[in-house]
Amino acid sequence: MKKKFFLLLVAMMMSLASNAQFEQGKMYANAGFSSIDLNFNSTSKWNLDICGKVGYMFMDSWMAVGDAYWGIHQKSPNDFGLGAGIRYYIEQNGLYLGAGARYKHSDNYDDFVPNIAVGYAFFLSRTVTVEPELYYDLSTKSFKDYSGFGLRIGFGIYLDELF
């Protein structure tokens, strides 16, 4: 009985800690080198993208996000890009849905890439998260060659204020 009560208490504390992080006014930063993206599309077969993100909770459960990334590709030129998007957090469990767009630049092409994502903010502490995310990038230049899906794993930090 004591064991069940303790587990219930820990589960309640974890849910309260995660709910408190999705309030209006919170700042978000995603560590640049730890956001590793393994992606597949028809031109490069394998990608490794290093990404950094920042965000701001403009309403409870709603975050505006900006990102910058550098993509390393096996069979095509490396690229880099800047993007913006929005996330909606389901407060009860840390699941989030995201949508955005990114401008990509490479030696071979420039592209505008809308994207969608679903992920989970798993809190390691009150402010630090591990965030696995499934996503799909839709290329407007060449759907067949540059669109891709993938899995991204990042480490996020949620703060009340930057300084």
SVG drawing of the C-alpha trace seen along z (x, -y; Angstrom):
<svg xmlns="http://www.w3.org/2000/svg" viewBox="-4 -39 32 41">
<polyline fill="none" stroke="black" stroke-width="0.4" points="0.0,0.0 2.8,-2.4 4.6,-1.7 1.4,-2.4 0.8,-5.7 4.4,-6.8 4.2,-6.0 1.0,-8.0 2.5,-10.9 5.6,-10.9 3.4,-10.7 1.3,-13.7 4.5,-15.7 5.8,-15.0 2.6,-16.0 2.4,-19.3 6.1,-20.1 5.4,-19.6 2.1,-21.5 3.8,-24.5 6.3,-24.8 3.7,-25.4 2.5,-28.8 2.5,-32.1 5.8,-34.0 8.1,-31.0 11.3,-31.1 12.6,-28.0 16.1,-27.2 17.1,-23.9 20.8,-23.0 22.4,-23.4 24.7,-20.5 22.4,-18.1 19.5,-18.4 20.6,-15.7 18.4,-15.0 18.5,-11.7 16.5,-12.2 15.8,-10.3 14.9,-11.6 15.5,-10.4 18.6,-12.6 20.8,-12.2 19.8,-8.9 21.2,-10.0 21.3,-13.4 22.7,-14.7 21.3,-18.1 22.6,-20.1 19.9,-22.5 19.3,-25.2 15.9,-26.5 14.5,-29.3 10.9,-29.9 8.5,-32.0 5.2,-30.9 2.9,-33.7 -0.2,-32.0 -0.7,-29.0 0.2,-25.9 1.2,-27.9 4.8,-28.6 6.4,-30.6 9.6,-28.9 12.6,-30.1 15.3,-27.8 18.6,-27.7 20.3,-24.5 23.2,-23.1 22.7,-19.9 25.4,-17.4 24.5,-15.1 26.0,-11.8 25.5,-12.3 24.5,-16.0 26.0,-19.3 25.6,-20.5 22.9,-23.1 21.8,-25.5 18.6,-27.2 16.5,-29.5 12.9,-28.8 9.9,-29.8 7.0,-27.9 4.4,-27.3 3.9,-24.5 0.8,-23.5 1.4,-21.5 -1.1,-19.1 -0.5,-20.0 -1.7,-16.7 1.1,-14.7 3.8,-16.9 2.9,-15.8 3.2,-18.7 2.1,-19.3 4.2,-21.7 4.0,-23.4 6.4,-25.8 8.4,-26.7 12.1,-27.0 14.2,-28.6 17.0,-26.3 20.1,-27.3 22.7,-25.0 25.2,-25.2 22.7,-23.5 19.3,-25.0 17.3,-27.4 14.1,-26.0 11.1,-26.9 10.1,-24.0 6.9,-23.8 7.0,-21.2 4.8,-19.4 6.0,-17.6 4.7,-15.7 6.9,-15.3 7.1,-14.8 8.7,-17.0 10.1,-14.5 11.2,-16.5 14.4,-15.4 14.2,-18.2 11.9,-21.2 13.5,-23.0 15.4,-20.4 13.8,-18.1 14.7,-15.4 12.5,-15.9 12.1,-13.1 10.2,-14.4 8.8,-12.8 8.6,-15.3 7.9,-15.7 9.5,-18.4 7.7,-19.2 9.9,-20.7 8.4,-23.3 11.3,-23.0 11.1,-19.3 8.6,-17.1 10.2,-13.9 13.8,-14.8 14.0,-17.0 10.9,-16.2 11.8,-14.0 10.7,-12.5 12.8,-11.8 13.4,-11.5 14.9,-14.4 16.2,-14.2 16.9,-17.4 17.5,-18.7 15.4,-21.7 15.5,-24.2 12.4,-26.1 13.1,-29.3 11.0,-32.0 13.4,-34.7 16.5,-34.8 18.5,-36.8"/>
</svg>
